[in-house]
Amino acid sequence: MGADTHGRKRDWRGRTVVVTAGHDCNRYFVVVGTDQGRLLLADGRRRPVTAPKRKNPRHVRPVGTARLPVEGGPPTDEAVRAWIRAMMQNREGRDADGEGGRD
């Protein structure tokens, strides 16, 4: 777990996030774990679950409230890719209906 911007503990595992700073800015990832205050991010392609990207929680923004189930162990790369694809399609559908905006 990491602290959010208000100092509260936040459970990040399974959350879909968009990176807001750095090389991967505007790319979607799933949080597959935490390590020493950093989030471990995977997208199932360039960043597989077996080699996640370490990212400061301040440099990501949660997308929606749904979570990819990760309690039984790390998800597969295929599951991560499918989850991100579904989340992006869901967001695009909401934006097309005029319901876009911040989560």
Gaussian input, Z-matrix of N, CA and C with variables (Angstrom, degrees):
# hf/3-21g

backbone

0 1
 N
 C     1     B1
 C     2     B2     1     A1
 N     3     B3     2     A2     1     D1
 C     4     B4     3     A3     2     D2
 C     5     B5     4     A4     3     D3
 N     6     B6     5     A5     4     D4
 C     7     B7     6     A6     5     D5
 C     8     B8     7     A7     6     D6
 N     9     B9     8     A8     7     D7
 C    10    B10     9     A9     8     D8
 C    11    B11    10    A10     9     D9
 N    12    B12    11    A11    10    D10
 C    13    B13    12    A12    11    D11
 C    14    B14    13    A13    12    D12
 N    15    B15    14    A14    13    D13
 C    16    B16    15    A15    14    D14
 C    17    B17    16    A16    15    D15
 N    18    B18    17    A17    16    D16
 C    19    B19    18    A18    17    D17
 C    20    B20    19    A19    18    D18
 N    21    B21    20    A20    19    D19
 C    22    B22    21    A21    20    D20
 C    23    B23    22    A22    21    D21
 N    24    B24    23    A23    22    D22
 C    25    B25    24    A24    23    D23
 C    26    B26    25    A25    24    D24
 N    27    B27    26    A26    25    D25
 C    28    B28    27    A27    26    D26
 C    29    B29    28    A28    27    D27
 N    30    B30    29    A29    28    D28
 C    31    B31    30    A30    29    D29
 C    32    B32    31    A31    30    D30
 N    33    B33    32    A32    31    D31
 C    34    B34    33    A33    32    D32
 C    35    B35    34    A34    33    D33
 N    36    B36    35    A35    34    D34
 C    37    B37    36    A36    35    D35
 C    38    B38    37    A37    36    D36
 N    39    B39    38    A38    37    D37
 C    40    B40    39    A39    38    D38
 C    41    B41    40    A40    39    D39
 N    42    B42    41    A41    40    D40
 C    43    B43    42    A42    41    D41
 C    44    B44    43    A43    42    D42
 N    45    B45    44    A44    43    D43
 C    46    B46    45    A45    44    D44
 C    47    B47    46    A46    45    D45
 N    48    B48    47    A47    46    D46
 C    49    B49    48    A48    47    D47
 C    50    B50    49    A49    48    D48
 N    51    B51    50    A50    49    D49
 C    52    B52    51    A51    50    D50
 C    53    B53    52    A52    51    D51
 N    54    B54    53    A53    52    D52
 C    55    B55    54    A54    53    D53
 C    56    B56    55    A55    54    D54
 N    57    B57    56    A56    55    D55
 C    58    B58    57    A57    56    D56
 C    59    B59    58    A58    57    D57
 N    60    B60    59    A59    58    D58
 C    61    B61    60    A60    59    D59
 C    62    B62    61    A61    60    D60
 N    63    B63    62    A62    61    D61
 C    64    B64    63    A63    62    D62
 C    65    B65    64    A64    63    D63
 N    66    B66    65    A65    64    D64
 C    67    B67    66    A66    65    D65
 C    68    B68    67    A67    66    D66
 N    69    B69    68    A68    67    D67
 C    70    B70    69    A69    68    D68
 C    71    B71    70    A70    69    D69
 N    72    B72    71    A71    70    D70
 C    73    B73    72    A72    71    D71
 C    74    B74    73    A73    72    D72
 N    75    B75    74    A74    73    D73
 C    76    B76    75    A75    74    D74
 C    77    B77    76    A76    75    D75
 N    78    B78    77    A77    76    D76
 C    79    B79    78    A78    77    D77
 C    80    B80    79    A79    78    D78
 N    81    B81    80    A80    79    D79
 C    82    B82    81    A81    80    D80
 C    83    B83    82    A82    81    D81
 N    84    B84    83    A83    82    D82
 C    85    B85    84    A84    83    D83
 C    86    B86    85    A85    84    D84
 N    87    B87    86    A86    85    D85
 C    88    B88    87    A87    86    D86
 C    89    B89    88    A88    87    D87
 N    90    B90    89    A89    88    D88
 C    91    B91    90    A90    89    D89
 C    92    B92    91    A91    90    D90
 N    93    B93    92    A92    91    D91
 C    94    B94    93    A93    92    D92
 C    95    B95    94    A94    93    D93
 N    96    B96    95    A95    94    D94
 C    97    B97    96    A96    95    D95
 C    98    B98    97    A97    96    D96
 N    99    B99    98    A98    97    D97
 C   100   B100    99    A99    98    D98
 C   101   B101   100   A100    99    D99
 N   102   B102   101   A101   100   D100
 C   103   B103   102   A102   101   D101
 C   104   B104   103   A103   102   D102
 N   105   B105   104   A104   103   D103
 C   106   B106   105   A105   104   D104
 C   107   B107   106   A106   105   D105
 N   108   B108   107   A107   106   D106
 C   109   B109   108   A108   107   D107
 C   110   B110   109   A109   108   D108
 N   111   B111   110   A110   109   D109
 C   112   B112   111   A111   110   D110
 C   113   B113   112   A112   111   D111
 N   114   B114   113   A113   112   D112
 C   115   B115   114   A114   113   D113
 C   116   B116   115   A115   114   D114
 N   117   B117   116   A116   115   D115
 C   118   B118   117   A117   116   D116
 C   119   B119   118   A118   117   D117
 N   120   B120   119   A119   118   D118
 C   121   B121   120   A120   119   D119
 C   122   B122   121   A121   120   D120
 N   123   B123   122   A122   121   D121
 C   124   B124   123   A123   122   D122
 C   125   B125   124   A124   123   D123
 N   126   B126   125   A125   124   D124
 C   127   B127   126   A126   125   D125
 C   128   B128   127   A127   126   D126
 N   129   B129   128   A128   127   D127
 C   130   B130   129   A129   128   D128
 C   131   B131   130   A130   129   D129
 N   132   B132   131   A131   130   D130
 C   133   B133   132   A132   131   D131
 C   134   B134   133   A133   132   D132
 N   135   B135   134   A134   133   D133
 C   136   B136   135   A135   134   D134
 C   137   B137   136   A136   135   D135
 N   138   B138   137   A137   136   D136
 C   139   B139   138   A138   137   D137
 C   140   B140   139   A139   138   D138
 N   141   B141   140   A140   139   D139
 C   142   B142   141   A141   140   D140
 C   143   B143   142   A142   141   D141
 N   144   B144   143   A143   142   D142
 C   145   B145   144   A144   143   D143
 C   146   B146   145   A145   144   D144
 N   147   B147   146   A146   145   D145
 C   148   B148   147   A147   146   D146
 C   149   B149   148   A148   147   D147
 N   150   B150   149   A149   148   D148
 C   151   B151   150   A150   149   D149
 C   152   B152   151   A151   150   D150
 N   153   B153   152   A152   151   D151
 C   154   B154   153   A153   152   D152
 C   155   B155   154   A154   153   D153
 N   156   B156   155   A155   154   D154
 C   157   B157   156   A156   155   D155
 C   158   B158   157   A157   156   D156
 N   159   B159   158   A158   157   D157
 C   160   B160   159   A159   158   D158
 C   161   B161   160   A160   159   D159
 N   162   B162   161   A161   160   D160
 C   163   B163   162   A162   161   D161
 C   164   B164   163   A163   162   D162
 N   165   B165   164   A164   163   D163
 C   166   B166   165   A165   164   D164
 C   167   B167   166   A166   165   D165
 N   168   B168   167   A167   166   D166
 C   169   B169   168   A168   167   D167
 C   170   B170   169   A169   168   D168
 N   171   B171   170   A170   169   D169
 C   172   B172   171   A171   170   D170
 C   173   B173   172   A172   171   D171
 N   174   B174   173   A173   172   D172
 C   175   B175   174   A174   173   D173
 C   176   B176   175   A175   174   D174
 N   177   B177   176   A176   175   D175
 C   178   B178   177   A177   176   D176
 C   179   B179   178   A178   177   D177
 N   180   B180   179   A179   178   D178
 C   181   B181   180   A180   179   D179
 C   182   B182   181   A181   180   D180
 N   183   B183   182   A182   181   D181
 C   184   B184   183   A183   182   D182
 C   185   B185   184   A184   183   D183
 N   186   B186   185   A185   184   D184
 C   187   B187   186   A186   185   D185
 C   188   B188   187   A187   186   D186
 N   189   B189   188   A188   187   D187
 C   190   B190   189   A189   188   D188
 C   191   B191   190   A190   189   D189
 N   192   B192   191   A191   190   D190
 C   193   B193   192   A192   191   D191
 C   194   B194   193   A193   192   D192
 N   195   B195   194   A194   193   D193
 C   196   B196   195   A195   194   D194
 C   197   B197   196   A196   195   D195
 N   198   B198   197   A197   196   D196
 C   199   B199   198   A198   197   D197
 C   200   B200   199   A199   198   D198
 N   201   B201   200   A200   199   D199
 C   202   B202   201   A201   200   D200
 C   203   B203   202   A202   201   D201
 N   204   B204   203   A203   202   D202
 C   205   B205   204   A204   203   D203
 C   206   B206   205   A205   204   D204
 N   207   B207   206   A206   205   D205
 C   208   B208   207   A207   206   D206
 C   209   B209   208   A208   207   D207
 N   210   B210   209   A209   208   D208
 C   211   B211   210   A210   209   D209
 C   212   B212   211   A211   210   D210
 N   213   B213   212   A212   211   D211
 C   214   B214   213   A213   212   D212
 C   215   B215   214   A214   213   D213
 N   216   B216   215   A215   214   D214
 C   217   B217   216   A216   215   D215
 C   218   B218   217   A217   216   D216
 N   219   B219   218   A218   217   D217
 C   220   B220   219   A219   218   D218
 C   221   B221   220   A220   219   D219
 N   222   B222   221   A221   220   D220
 C   223   B223   222   A222   221   D221
 C   224   B224   223   A223   222   D222
 N   225   B225   224   A224   223   D223
 C   226   B226   225   A225   224   D224
 C   227   B227   226   A226   225   D225
 N   228   B228   227   A227   226   D226
 C   229   B229   228   A228   227   D227
 C   230   B230   229   A229   228   D228
 N   231   B231   230   A230   229   D229
 C   232   B232   231   A231   230   D230
 C   233   B233   232   A232   231   D231
 N   234   B234   233   A233   232   D232
 C   235   B235   234   A234   233   D233
 C   236   B236   235   A235   234   D234
 N   237   B237   236   A236   235   D235
 C   238   B238   237   A237   236   D236
 C   239   B239   238   A238   237   D237
 N   240   B240   239   A239   238   D238
 C   241   B241   240   A240   239   D239
 C   242   B242   241   A241   240   D240
 N   243   B243   242   A242   241   D241
 C   244   B244   243   A243   242   D242
 C   245   B245   244   A244   243   D243
 N   246   B246   245   A245   244   D244
 C   247   B247   246   A246   245   D245
 C   248   B248   247   A247   246   D246
 N   249   B249   248   A248   247   D247
 C   250   B250   249   A249   248   D248
 C   251   B251   250   A250   249   D249
 N   252   B252   251   A251   250   D250
 C   253   B253   252   A252   251   D251
 C   254   B254   253   A253   252   D252
 N   255   B255   254   A254   253   D253
 C   256   B256   255   A255   254   D254
 C   257   B257   256   A256   255   D255
 N   258   B258   257   A257   256   D256
 C   259   B259   258   A258   257   D257
 C   260   B260   259   A259   258   D258
 N   261   B261   260   A260   259   D259
 C   262   B262   261   A261   260   D260
 C   263   B263   262   A262   261   D261
 N   264   B264   263   A263   262   D262
 C   265   B265   264   A264   263   D263
 C   266   B266   265   A265   264   D264
 N   267   B267   266   A266   265   D265
 C   268   B268   267   A267   266   D266
 C   269   B269   268   A268   267   D267
 N   270   B270   269   A269   268   D268
 C   271   B271   270   A270   269   D269
 C   272   B272   271   A271   270   D270
 N   273   B273   272   A272   271   D271
 C   274   B274   273   A273   272   D272
 C   275   B275   274   A274   273   D273
 N   276   B276   275   A275   274   D274
 C   277   B277   276   A276   275   D275
 C   278   B278   277   A277   276   D276
 N   279   B279   278   A278   277   D277
 C   280   B280   279   A279   278   D278
 C   281   B281   280   A280   279   D279
 N   282   B282   281   A281   280   D280
 C   283   B283   282   A282   281   D281
 C   284   B284   283   A283   282   D282
 N   285   B285   284   A284   283   D283
 C   286   B286   285   A285   284   D284
 C   287   B287   286   A286   285   D285
 N   288   B288   287   A287   286   D286
 C   289   B289   288   A288   287   D287
 C   290   B290   289   A289   288   D288
 N   291   B291   290   A290   289   D289
 C   292   B292   291   A291   290   D290
 C   293   B293   292   A292   291   D291
 N   294   B294   293   A293   292   D292
 C   295   B295   294   A294   293   D293
 C   296   B296   295   A295   294   D294
 N   297   B297   296   A296   295   D295
 C   298   B298   297   A297   296   D296
 C   299   B299   298   A298   297   D297
 N   300   B300   299   A299   298   D298
 C   301   B301   300   A300   299   D299
 C   302   B302   301   A301   300   D300
 N   303   B303   302   A302   301   D301
 C   304   B304   303   A303   302   D302
 C   305   B305   304   A304   303   D303
 N   306   B306   305   A305   304   D304
 C   307   B307   306   A306   305   D305
 C   308   B308   307   A307   306   D306

   B1=1.4472
   B2=1.5127
   B3=1.2900
   B4=1.4518
   B5=1.5111
   B6=1.3090
   B7=1.4517
   B8=1.5203
   B9=1.3357
   B10=1.4563
   B11=1.5228
   B12=1.3088
   B13=1.4576
   B14=1.5249
   B15=1.3310
   B16=1.4602
   B17=1.5224
   B18=1.3297
   B19=1.4551
   B20=1.5165
   B21=1.3408
   B22=1.4610
   B23=1.5204
   B24=1.3345
   B25=1.4648
   B26=1.5209
   B27=1.3271
   B28=1.4562
   B29=1.5210
   B30=1.3220
   B31=1.4576
   B32=1.5223
   B33=1.3124
   B34=1.4550
   B35=1.5223
   B36=1.3253
   B37=1.4700
   B38=1.5214
   B39=1.3383
   B40=1.4517
   B41=1.5165
   B42=1.3389
   B43=1.4602
   B44=1.5207
   B45=1.3062
   B46=1.4565
   B47=1.5190
   B48=1.3270
   B49=1.4610
   B50=1.5229
   B51=1.3218
   B52=1.4566
   B53=1.5248
   B54=1.3207
   B55=1.4621
   B56=1.5238
   B57=1.3416
   B58=1.4595
   B59=1.5184
   B60=1.3349
   B61=1.4642
   B62=1.5194
   B63=1.3242
   B64=1.4569
   B65=1.5146
   B66=1.3097
   B67=1.4644
   B68=1.5305
   B69=1.3145
   B70=1.4638
   B71=1.5253
   B72=1.3249
   B73=1.4623
   B74=1.5315
   B75=1.3266
   B76=1.4714
   B77=1.5203
   B78=1.3220
   B79=1.4661
   B80=1.5240
   B81=1.3322
   B82=1.4573
   B83=1.5255
   B84=1.3315
   B85=1.4555
   B86=1.5222
   B87=1.3330
   B88=1.4574
   B89=1.5246
   B90=1.3292
   B91=1.4607
   B92=1.5280
   B93=1.3367
   B94=1.4634
   B95=1.5229
   B96=1.3282
   B97=1.4566
   B98=1.5152
   B99=1.3325
   B100=1.4571
   B101=1.5204
   B102=1.3239
   B103=1.4555
   B104=1.5179
   B105=1.3208
   B106=1.4602
   B107=1.5287
   B108=1.3195
   B109=1.4555
   B110=1.5164
   B111=1.3062
   B112=1.4634
   B113=1.5223
   B114=1.3254
   B115=1.4550
   B116=1.5178
   B117=1.3189
   B118=1.4605
   B119=1.5222
   B120=1.3328
   B121=1.4563
   B122=1.5177
   B123=1.3253
   B124=1.4650
   B125=1.5201
   B126=1.3412
   B127=1.4620
   B128=1.5239
   B129=1.3298
   B130=1.4571
   B131=1.5115
   B132=1.3214
   B133=1.4692
   B134=1.5289
   B135=1.3235
   B136=1.4696
   B137=1.5238
   B138=1.3074
   B139=1.4634
   B140=1.5216
   B141=1.3408
   B142=1.4673
   B143=1.5286
   B144=1.3053
   B145=1.4637
   B146=1.5293
   B147=1.3285
   B148=1.4692
   B149=1.5217
   B150=1.3344
   B151=1.4688
   B152=1.5288
   B153=1.3446
   B154=1.4650
   B155=1.5285
   B156=1.3198
   B157=1.4607
   B158=1.5206
   B159=1.3339
   B160=1.4664
   B161=1.5266
   B162=1.3396
   B163=1.4617
   B164=1.5203
   B165=1.3249
   B166=1.4556
   B167=1.5356
   B168=1.3339
   B169=1.4729
   B170=1.5278
   B171=1.3171
   B172=1.4664
   B173=1.5261
   B174=1.3260
   B175=1.4574
   B176=1.5246
   B177=1.3350
   B178=1.4600
   B179=1.5202
   B180=1.3313
   B181=1.4583
   B182=1.5174
   B183=1.3385
   B184=1.4662
   B185=1.5271
   B186=1.3247
   B187=1.4620
   B188=1.5205
   B189=1.3190
   B190=1.4583
   B191=1.5201
   B192=1.3256
   B193=1.4635
   B194=1.5188
   B195=1.3286
   B196=1.4703
   B197=1.5239
   B198=1.3315
   B199=1.4655
   B200=1.5195
   B201=1.3231
   B202=1.4584
   B203=1.5206
   B204=1.3323
   B205=1.4685
   B206=1.5311
   B207=1.3408
   B208=1.4679
   B209=1.5285
   B210=1.3392
   B211=1.4591
   B212=1.5252
   B213=1.3245
   B214=1.4595
   B215=1.5160
   B216=1.2986
   B217=1.4539
   B218=1.5133
   B219=1.3098
   B220=1.4599
   B221=1.5269
   B222=1.3260
   B223=1.4646
   B224=1.5272
   B225=1.3067
   B226=1.4651
   B227=1.5289
   B228=1.3239
   B229=1.4640
   B230=1.5242
   B231=1.3280
   B232=1.4621
   B233=1.5248
   B234=1.3301
   B235=1.4651
   B236=1.5280
   B237=1.3219
   B238=1.4661
   B239=1.5315
   B240=1.3296
   B241=1.4706
   B242=1.5245
   B243=1.3313
   B244=1.4650
   B245=1.5259
   B246=1.3209
   B247=1.4660
   B248=1.5288
   B249=1.3269
   B250=1.4651
   B251=1.5246
   B252=1.3236
   B253=1.4645
   B254=1.5314
   B255=1.3259
   B256=1.4685
   B257=1.5273
   B258=1.3242
   B259=1.4682
   B260=1.5288
   B261=1.3301
   B262=1.4633
   B263=1.5260
   B264=1.3364
   B265=1.4634
   B266=1.5218
   B267=1.3225
   B268=1.4575
   B269=1.5259
   B270=1.3176
   B271=1.4666
   B272=1.5261
   B273=1.3408
   B274=1.4645
   B275=1.5207
   B276=1.3195
   B277=1.4577
   B278=1.5136
   B279=1.3214
   B280=1.4667
   B281=1.5175
   B282=1.3448
   B283=1.4589
   B284=1.5277
   B285=1.3313
   B286=1.4627
   B287=1.5281
   B288=1.3382
   B289=1.4633
   B290=1.5207
   B291=1.3272
   B292=1.4547
   B293=1.5086
   B294=1.3306
   B295=1.4551
   B296=1.5186
   B297=1.3058
   B298=1.4626
   B299=1.5093
   B300=1.2987
   B301=1.4513
   B302=1.5001
   B303=1.2924
   B304=1.4569
   B305=1.5073
   B306=1.3232
   B307=1.4683
   B308=1.5003
   A1=109.25
   A2=115.91
   A3=121.30
   A4=109.00
   A5=115.74
   A6=119.88
   A7=108.91
   A8=115.98
   A9=118.18
   A10=108.35
   A11=117.67
   A12=120.49
   A13=112.85
   A14=117.52
   A15=120.97
   A16=111.80
   A17=117.94
   A18=121.80
   A19=114.54
   A20=118.30
   A21=120.78
   A22=109.39
   A23=115.30
   A24=119.59
   A25=109.07
   A26=116.07
   A27=121.46
   A28=107.98
   A29=115.65
   A30=120.64
   A31=107.37
   A32=116.36
   A33=122.30
   A34=113.33
   A35=119.13
   A36=120.86
   A37=111.84
   A38=114.65
   A39=121.33
   A40=114.60
   A41=117.65
   A42=121.03
   A43=110.71
   A44=116.40
   A45=122.33
   A46=106.62
   A47=116.22
   A48=120.85
   A49=109.33
   A50=114.90
   A51=121.43
   A52=106.06
   A53=116.34
   A54=121.68
   A55=108.31
   A56=116.49
   A57=121.51
   A58=113.09
   A59=118.27
   A60=120.72
   A61=109.49
   A62=115.00
   A63=119.78
   A64=113.58
   A65=114.71
   A66=123.21
   A67=112.35
   A68=117.74
   A69=122.26
   A70=112.88
   A71=117.37
   A72=122.16
   A73=110.50
   A74=115.98
   A75=125.67
   A76=114.02
   A77=118.69
   A78=121.49
   A79=108.70
   A80=115.40
   A81=122.29
   A82=110.50
   A83=115.95
   A84=123.24
   A85=108.87
   A86=115.69
   A87=122.76
   A88=106.73
   A89=116.37
   A90=120.90
   A91=107.66
   A92=116.70
   A93=121.09
   A94=111.93
   A95=117.81
   A96=121.10
   A97=110.80
   A98=114.76
   A99=121.55
   A100=108.53
   A101=115.75
   A102=121.35
   A103=108.64
   A104=116.63
   A105=123.44
   A106=112.23
   A107=116.30
   A108=121.27
   A109=115.00
   A110=117.97
   A111=122.43
   A112=109.53
   A113=116.00
   A114=120.96
   A115=108.69
   A116=116.69
   A117=122.40
   A118=106.79
   A119=116.31
   A120=122.56
   A121=111.67
   A122=116.09
   A123=121.71
   A124=108.73
   A125=115.09
   A126=119.90
   A127=111.50
   A128=116.81
   A129=120.84
   A130=114.68
   A131=117.53
   A132=121.89
   A133=109.53
   A134=116.00
   A135=119.73
   A136=111.86
   A137=116.34
   A138=121.78
   A139=108.57
   A140=117.01
   A141=119.59
   A142=111.13
   A143=115.41
   A144=121.85
   A145=110.79
   A146=117.51
   A147=121.45
   A148=113.00
   A149=118.42
   A150=122.31
   A151=109.22
   A152=117.46
   A153=120.00
   A154=112.62
   A155=115.02
   A156=122.28
   A157=108.56
   A158=116.83
   A159=121.84
   A160=107.86
   A161=116.20
   A162=119.28
   A163=110.41
   A164=116.30
   A165=122.79
   A166=108.33
   A167=118.48
   A168=120.52
   A169=113.47
   A170=117.79
   A171=120.18
   A172=112.07
   A173=116.67
   A174=120.93
   A175=113.28
   A176=116.65
   A177=121.25
   A178=109.14
   A179=115.67
   A180=121.65
   A181=107.97
   A182=118.02
   A183=120.17
   A184=111.00
   A185=115.19
   A186=122.19
   A187=107.13
   A188=117.16
   A189=120.64
   A190=112.10
   A191=114.89
   A192=120.27
   A193=112.67
   A194=117.74
   A195=121.03
   A196=110.11
   A197=115.48
   A198=121.06
   A199=110.63
   A200=115.39
   A201=121.42
   A202=106.65
   A203=120.11
   A204=120.89
   A205=111.16
   A206=116.63
   A207=121.55
   A208=111.81
   A209=117.84
   A210=120.90
   A211=112.91
   A212=118.16
   A213=121.85
   A214=113.79
   A215=118.21
   A216=122.38
   A217=109.41
   A218=117.11
   A219=118.91
   A220=111.64
   A221=116.92
   A222=119.94
   A223=110.35
   A224=116.60
   A225=120.77
   A226=108.81
   A227=115.79
   A228=119.92
   A229=110.77
   A230=116.30
   A231=120.08
   A232=110.96
   A233=117.15
   A234=121.17
   A235=110.62
   A236=117.08
   A237=121.28
   A238=109.86
   A239=117.53
   A240=120.85
   A241=110.97
   A242=116.73
   A243=120.87
   A244=110.89
   A245=117.03
   A246=121.88
   A247=110.49
   A248=116.92
   A249=120.54
   A250=110.02
   A251=117.36
   A252=121.36
   A253=110.11
   A254=117.30
   A255=121.41
   A256=111.17
   A257=117.47
   A258=120.90
   A259=110.65
   A260=117.07
   A261=120.42
   A262=110.98
   A263=117.81
   A264=120.84
   A265=110.45
   A266=116.88
   A267=121.62
   A268=110.27
   A269=117.07
   A270=121.06
   A271=110.93
   A272=117.43
   A273=120.44
   A274=110.45
   A275=117.60
   A276=121.70
   A277=111.91
   A278=117.07
   A279=120.88
   A280=110.65
   A281=117.31
   A282=120.31
   A283=110.90
   A284=117.53
   A285=121.59
   A286=111.11
   A287=117.23
   A288=121.80
   A289=112.36
   A290=117.42
   A291=120.41
   A292=113.31
   A293=117.72
   A294=121.05
   A295=111.52
   A296=117.65
   A297=120.96
   A298=110.70
   A299=115.42
   A300=119.99
   A301=110.27
   A302=115.39
   A303=120.40
   A304=110.62
   A305=116.30
   A306=122.38
   A307=110.54
   D1=149.63
   D2=175.99
   D3=-126.88
   D4=164.58
   D5=178.58
   D6=-84.52
   D7=143.57
   D8=175.03
   D9=-82.81
   D10=-173.25
   D11=-174.97
   D12=-69.17
   D13=-10.62
   D14=178.36
   D15=-103.57
   D16=9.28
   D17=177.63
   D18=85.75
   D19=-2.11
   D20=179.16
   D21=-82.33
   D22=152.01
   D23=176.21
   D24=-74.10
   D25=139.87
   D26=-179.94
   D27=-130.58
   D28=135.91
   D29=175.72
   D30=-89.73
   D31=108.66
   D32=-174.95
   D33=-90.81
   D34=-22.05
   D35=-170.78
   D36=-57.33
   D37=129.05
   D38=178.99
   D39=88.57
   D40=-10.87
   D41=-178.94
   D42=-72.65
   D43=145.81
   D44=171.00
   D45=-91.30
   D46=133.32
   D47=-179.05
   D48=-132.71
   D49=158.06
   D50=170.94
   D51=-115.24
   D52=134.69
   D53=-179.34
   D54=-76.92
   D55=133.22
   D56=-177.01
   D57=-108.42
   D58=-5.16
   D59=179.95
   D60=-150.95
   D61=145.84
   D62=175.53
   D63=101.72
   D64=-171.16
   D65=-175.30
   D66=-58.80
   D67=-35.46
   D68=-176.17
   D69=-96.68
   D70=22.79
   D71=-178.10
   D72=-53.15
   D73=135.57
   D74=179.17
   D75=72.85
   D76=11.94
   D77=176.64
   D78=-99.74
   D79=149.18
   D80=-178.91
   D81=-94.06
   D82=142.44
   D83=178.16
   D84=-142.88
   D85=164.82
   D86=170.76
   D87=-112.42
   D88=136.63
   D89=177.18
   D90=-79.80
   D91=116.26
   D92=-178.45
   D93=-101.71
   D94=-2.97
   D95=177.86
   D96=170.26
   D97=-177.09
   D98=175.80
   D99=-134.56
   D100=155.93
   D101=179.03
   D102=-154.01
   D103=114.69
   D104=177.26
   D105=50.91
   D106=47.43
   D107=177.28
   D108=80.53
   D109=0.56
   D110=178.19
   D111=-105.58
   D112=149.28
   D113=175.56
   D114=-88.11
   D115=144.17
   D116=175.59
   D117=-104.45
   D118=112.95
   D119=-172.46
   D120=-109.77
   D121=138.19
   D122=176.46
   D123=-133.76
   D124=146.30
   D125=173.92
   D126=-119.49
   D127=-1.89
   D128=178.02
   D129=81.41
   D130=-3.58
   D131=179.33
   D132=-123.25
   D133=-89.11
   D134=-179.87
   D135=-68.30
   D136=-28.79
   D137=177.51
   D138=-123.11
   D139=90.11
   D140=179.77
   D141=-71.76
   D142=164.47
   D143=179.42
   D144=-59.41
   D145=-31.40
   D146=-178.58
   D147=-76.57
   D148=-14.35
   D149=179.12
   D150=-141.26
   D151=65.61
   D152=-175.21
   D153=-71.08
   D154=157.58
   D155=176.76
   D156=-83.33
   D157=133.95
   D158=174.67
   D159=-87.58
   D160=130.50
   D161=-176.33
   D162=-143.01
   D163=140.09
   D164=175.14
   D165=-65.79
   D166=131.71
   D167=-179.90
   D168=-58.27
   D169=-24.43
   D170=178.71
   D171=-68.35
   D172=-17.98
   D173=-175.08
   D174=-102.04
   D175=19.27
   D176=175.13
   D177=-134.59
   D178=159.12
   D179=176.14
   D180=-129.55
   D181=126.93
   D182=177.51
   D183=-61.75
   D184=146.09
   D185=178.61
   D186=-116.94
   D187=114.73
   D188=179.54
   D189=67.03
   D190=-170.38
   D191=-178.55
   D192=-118.96
   D193=-12.11
   D194=-179.66
   D195=-69.09
   D196=150.21
   D197=-179.44
   D198=-126.60
   D199=143.39
   D200=171.04
   D201=-76.95
   D202=126.08
   D203=-179.72
   D204=-61.49
   D205=124.63
   D206=179.70
   D207=-129.33
   D208=8.73
   D209=-176.27
   D210=-65.13
   D211=-36.56
   D212=-176.64
   D213=-81.08
   D214=9.46
   D215=-176.55
   D216=122.97
   D217=176.90
   D218=-177.15
   D219=-66.43
   D220=143.04
   D221=177.73
   D222=-71.94
   D223=165.74
   D224=176.43
   D225=-81.27
   D226=160.77
   D227=176.32
   D228=-60.38
   D229=-37.59
   D230=179.05
   D231=-62.91
   D232=-41.68
   D233=179.11
   D234=-65.02
   D235=-40.18
   D236=179.17
   D237=-64.22
   D238=-45.94
   D239=179.49
   D240=-60.73
   D241=-45.20
   D242=-179.72
   D243=-63.68
   D244=-40.74
   D245=-179.81
   D246=-63.56
   D247=-47.47
   D248=-179.81
   D249=-63.20
   D250=-42.96
   D251=178.53
   D252=-58.54
   D253=-45.71
   D254=-179.90
   D255=-64.32
   D256=-41.70
   D257=179.58
   D258=-64.04
   D259=-41.68
   D260=179.83
   D261=-66.33
   D262=-40.87
   D263=178.34
   D264=-65.11
   D265=-39.03
   D266=178.27
   D267=-62.53
   D268=-44.87
   D269=179.96
   D270=-65.89
   D271=-41.63
   D272=179.24
   D273=-63.37
   D274=-38.89
   D275=177.97
   D276=-63.91
   D277=-41.55
   D278=178.16
   D279=-66.25
   D280=-41.38
   D281=179.80
   D282=-64.18
   D283=-38.35
   D284=179.58
   D285=-66.83
   D286=-29.18
   D287=179.11
   D288=-84.36
   D289=1.77
   D290=-179.05
   D291=81.44
   D292=16.17
   D293=-178.96
   D294=-107.34
   D295=20.70
   D296=-179.27
   D297=-69.51
   D298=-177.09
   D299=179.94
   D300=128.86
   D301=-173.49
   D302=-176.97
   D303=-78.82
   D304=147.34
   D305=177.66
   D306=-87.22

